Amino acid sequence: AAAGPAPAPGSRAPESPARVPAAVEAAGPAAAAQPRPAAKPTAAAAAAVLSPAEAKARASLRTRVLSRPAAAARAAVERATRLPAGGERYEILGEIGRGGMAVVYRARDRLLGRIVALKFVVLDPDQPADMLELFYREARAAAALNHPGIVTIYDLGAIGGRPFISMELVEGEDLLQMTARSGPLGVGEAIWVAVQAAAALEFAHVRGLVHRDIKPGNLMVSSEGALKVMDFGLAVLLRRQDRESTVSGTPAYMSPEQLAGMPLDARADVFSLAASLYELLTCQLPFADMERAAPPLPPSTLRPDIPPSVAAAIVAALDPDPALRPPSVADLAARLRAAYQESLERP
């Protein structure tokens, strides 16, 4: 018989009578009644179903974003005095921000009639020769990741000889800006961030990509209350590790193996996510320098209201030995979530 259409990703297939294996049928009802092992929960499933405390934390973070003064929300756009040409397709409206290798502008896509973020590479004669390839790698890596928690890539090309990426413009505030403006996150807010970021990163990891630059500045809360992971420009294809030799990322959040230029796996993002959570909760980095010989002091030593079990989960993810960390971002998020929930239920 011909097979019916496959269910859409994330949907459930229509239920049909279960076929009982012959061995179970022969053994009788007692064998058929044996429970099956529960499926291992995924980060995506965890992120989709929020506890009341997590829903409250999400609403709190959204309120933080919406509480920005109107002038501050547009300050970055008003900084630009000279705007580059956007070619026939794009109208450059203002500068959003700039980093070591790129400048990002707010722009209008005349063809599609929408506002986008245009990211132009900053070409410097002293930069490595493969910097342009690194820039395009971001577009290729991120464009392949269709996930609500990852910023969407629309287009790439060059205008006036300057390579660019056109991407989703997220109206909101990154967590570095948020904590600098309004103080550290609440414990519940940090747990929500961990669960949502883990869902996006797990989606990338199972497709062979490591972000390599997870930090508060690359985690944005939108004005709708969604968390977005930004900047996959340093993503590395795991199956091409043997071709990687450049140490890239933000050193303050790097794992020891990344600082050493060693091959990386998903546990490097586990470390960086934990370092980010440490800073978001305490407004202090877990490590004062590049030394990673031992885990840092628990964040609860700096902030006593952090439950010890939550602090212990963060410290475990910052172990210098990758084998001693949680094996995945999903596992880290699950540990944090369980520890926080237990602390709420404790009298």
C-alpha positions in Angstrom: 0.0 0.0 0.0 1.2 3.5 -0.7 2.5 5.5 2.3 0.6 8.6 3.3 2.2 12.1 3.5 4.9 12.5 6.2 3.9 14.7 9.2 5.3 18.2 9.3 8.4 18.7 11.5 7.3 19.1 15.2 3.8 17.7 14.6 2.4 14.3 15.7 1.5 11.7 13.2 -2.2 10.5 13.2 -2.7 7.7 15.7 -3.1 4.2 14.3 -3.5 0.8 16.0 -0.2 -0.4 17.4 1.2 -3.6 16.0 2.1 -6.1 18.8 5.4 -7.9 18.1 5.0 -11.6 17.7 7.2 -12.4 20.7 5.1 -10.2 23.0 1.9 -11.6 21.6 3.1 -15.2 22.3 4.1 -14.2 25.9 0.6 -13.0 26.7 -0.9 -9.9 28.3 1.6 -9.8 31.2 4.5 -9.2 28.8 2.5 -6.7 26.7 1.9 -4.7 29.9 5.6 -4.2 30.6 6.4 -0.4 30.5 8.7 0.8 27.8 11.7 2.9 28.5 10.8 6.6 28.5 12.2 8.6 25.6 15.0 11.0 26.6 13.7 14.6 26.8 15.2 17.0 24.3 16.1 20.7 24.9 13.4 21.7 22.3 10.7 19.9 24.2 11.8 21.5 27.5 11.9 25.0 25.9 8.4 24.6 24.5 6.7 23.8 27.8 7.3 26.4 30.5 6.6 25.9 34.2 4.7 28.7 35.9 8.0 30.0 37.3 9.6 30.0 33.8 6.6 31.7 32.3 6.9 34.4 34.9 10.7 34.8 34.2 10.0 35.1 30.5 7.4 37.9 31.2 9.9 39.6 33.5 12.6 39.6 30.8 10.2 41.0 28.2 9.3 43.8 30.7 12.9 44.6 31.0 13.3 44.9 27.2 10.1 47.1 26.9 11.3 49.3 29.8 14.1 50.8 27.8 13.7 54.5 27.3 12.7 55.3 23.8 15.8 57.3 23.2 18.0 54.4 24.3 16.2 52.0 22.0 17.1 54.2 19.0 20.4 55.5 20.2 22.4 53.1 18.1 20.6 54.1 14.9 21.2 57.8 15.6 25.0 57.3 16.1 25.7 57.0 12.4 26.5 60.2 10.7 27.8 58.8 7.4 25.9 55.9 6.0 27.1 53.6 3.2 25.3 53.1 0.0 22.9 50.2 0.0 22.8 49.6 -3.7 19.6 49.3 -5.6 18.0 46.8 -3.3 18.7 48.2 0.2 18.1 51.6 1.8 20.5 52.0 4.8 18.6 53.6 7.7 21.2 53.8 10.4 23.9 52.0 12.3 23.0 49.4 14.9 26.4 48.4 16.1 29.9 47.3 15.3 32.4 44.7 16.3 35.9 43.6 15.5 35.1 42.3 12.0 31.7 43.8 11.0 29.4 46.8 11.2 25.6 46.2 11.3 23.0 48.6 9.9 19.3 48.8 9.9 18.1 48.7 6.3 15.0 48.5 4.2 14.9 45.7 1.7 13.1 47.4 -1.2 12.5 44.2 -3.1 10.8 42.3 -0.3 9.4 45.4 1.5 10.8 44.6 5.0 13.3 46.0 7.5 16.4 43.9 7.9 19.8 44.0 9.5 22.7 44.3 7.1 26.0 43.1 8.3 29.1 44.4 6.4 32.5 42.9 6.9 35.3 45.3 7.9 38.2 44.7 5.6 41.6 45.4 7.1 44.9 44.7 5.4 46.3 43.4 8.7 43.5 40.8 9.1 44.1 37.1 8.2 43.6 36.3 4.5 40.8 33.9 5.4 38.7 36.6 7.2 36.4 37.0 4.2 35.8 33.2 4.1 35.0 33.4 7.8 32.4 36.1 7.1 30.7 34.0 4.4 30.9 30.9 6.6 28.5 32.7 9.0 26.0 33.1 6.3 26.3 29.5 5.1 26.2 28.0 8.6 23.4 30.1 9.9 21.3 30.0 6.7 21.1 26.2 7.2 19.6 26.5 10.7 15.9 27.1 10.5 15.0 27.5 14.2 12.9 30.1 16.0 15.7 30.6 18.5 18.3 31.4 15.9 18.5 34.6 13.9 17.4 34.0 10.3 19.7 34.7 7.3 17.9 36.1 4.2 20.6 36.9 1.7 24.3 37.5 1.1 26.4 39.4 -1.5 28.4 42.5 -1.9 27.7 46.2 -2.3 30.4 48.5 -3.6 32.9 45.7 -3.1 31.9 45.2 0.6 30.5 41.8 1.4 27.3 41.7 3.4 24.8 39.4 5.0 21.1 40.4 5.2 19.4 38.9 8.3 16.4 39.1 10.5 16.3 42.3 12.5 15.5 41.5 16.1 13.9 44.4 18.0 15.0 43.9 21.5 18.1 44.0 23.8 21.0 41.6 24.2 21.7 40.3 27.7 25.0 42.2 28.1 23.2 45.5 27.5 20.3 44.4 29.6 22.3 43.5 32.7 24.5 46.6 32.3 21.4 48.8 32.3 19.2 47.0 34.8 21.4 44.7 36.9 21.8 40.9 37.1 19.1 38.5 36.1 16.9 36.8 38.6 17.6 33.1 39.1 14.4 32.2 37.3 15.2 34.5 34.4 18.6 32.9 34.1 17.1 29.4 34.0 14.7 30.5 31.3 17.6 31.8 29.3 19.5 28.6 29.7 16.5 26.4 28.6 15.8 28.6 25.5 19.5 28.9 24.5 20.0 25.2 24.9 17.1 24.4 22.5 18.7 26.6 19.8 22.2 25.3 20.4 21.1 21.6 20.5 19.4 22.2 17.1 22.8 23.3 15.7 24.8 20.6 17.5 22.8 17.7 16.1 23.6 19.2 12.7 27.3 19.2 13.3 27.8 22.9 14.2 29.3 24.4 17.3 28.7 28.1 17.9 32.1 28.9 19.6 31.1 32.4 20.7 28.3 32.1 23.2 28.2 35.1 25.4 25.6 37.5 26.8 26.1 39.9 23.9 25.1 37.1 21.5 21.9 36.2 23.4 19.1 38.7 22.7 15.6 38.9 24.2 13.1 40.3 21.6 10.4 42.7 22.4 8.0 39.8 22.1 9.8 37.9 24.8 11.7 35.4 22.7 15.3 34.5 23.1 17.5 34.6 19.9 21.0 33.2 19.5 23.0 35.5 17.3 26.2 35.5 15.3 27.1 32.0 14.1 30.2 33.6 12.4 32.5 31.4 14.4 30.6 28.3 13.9 32.7 25.3 12.9 31.6 22.2 11.1 32.6 19.3 13.4 33.2 17.1 10.4 35.8 19.6 9.1 37.7 20.0 12.4 40.9 18.8 10.8 40.9 21.9 8.6 40.5 24.3 11.6 43.5 25.9 13.1 42.4 29.4 14.1 41.4 30.2 17.7 38.3 32.3 17.4 35.7 33.6 19.9 35.7 35.8 23.0 38.4 34.6 25.4 36.6 35.5 28.7 33.9 32.8 27.9 36.2 30.2 26.2 36.8 26.7 27.4 40.4 25.6 28.0 40.4 23.5 24.8 39.2 26.4 22.7 41.9 28.7 24.2 44.4 26.1 23.3 43.2 25.8 19.7 42.3 22.2 20.1 39.4 20.4 18.2 36.0 21.3 19.7 32.7 19.6 20.2 29.4 20.7 21.8 31.0 20.7 25.3 32.8 24.0 24.3 29.3 25.6 24.0 28.3 24.0 27.3 31.3 25.8 29.0 30.5 29.1 27.3 26.8 29.0 28.1 27.7 28.3 31.8 30.2 31.2 31.8 27.5 33.4 30.4 25.0 32.3 33.1 27.6 33.0 35.8 28.0 36.5 34.6 24.3 37.2 34.0 23.6 36.2 37.6 26.5 38.0 39.3 27.7 40.7 36.8 31.1 39.1 37.2 33.1 36.8 34.9 33.8 33.4 36.4 37.5 33.7 35.6 39.6 36.8 36.1 42.1 35.9 33.4 42.8 33.1 30.9 43.7 30.6 33.6 41.4 27.6 33.5 43.2 25.1 35.8 40.2 24.6 38.1 36.5 25.5 38.2 35.7 29.0 39.6 34.1 29.7 42.9 30.4 29.0 42.9 28.3 32.0 41.9 26.4 31.6 45.2 29.5 32.9 47.0 28.9 36.2 45.3 25.1 36.1 45.5 23.7 34.0 48.4 20.2 33.9 46.9 21.4 31.5 44.1 20.3 28.0 45.2 23.4 25.8 45.9 22.2 23.2 43.5 21.9 25.7 40.7 25.3 27.1 41.5 26.8 23.5 41.5 25.3 22.8 38.1 26.9 25.9 36.7 30.3 25.1 38.2 30.2 21.6 36.9 29.7 22.9 33.4 32.8 25.1 33.9 35.1 22.2 34.7 38.4 22.5 32.7 38.1 18.8 31.7 35.4 18.4 29.0 34.7 14.8 30.1 33.6 16.1 33.5 31.1 18.6 32.1 27.5 17.8 31.2 27.7 16.1 27.8 25.3 18.4 26.1 23.5 21.8 26.4 20.3 19.9 26.8 21.7 18.0 29.8 23.0 21.3 31.4 19.6 22.9 30.9 17.8 19.9 32.4 20.1 19.9 35.5 19.5 23.7 36.0 15.8 23.4 35.6 15.5 20.5 38.0 17.7 22.2 40.6 15.7 25.4 40.4 12.4 23.6 40.6 13.6 21.7 43.6 14.6 24.9 45.3 11.2 26.4 44.7 9.5 23.3 46.3 11.8 23.2 49.3 10.1 24.7 52.4 
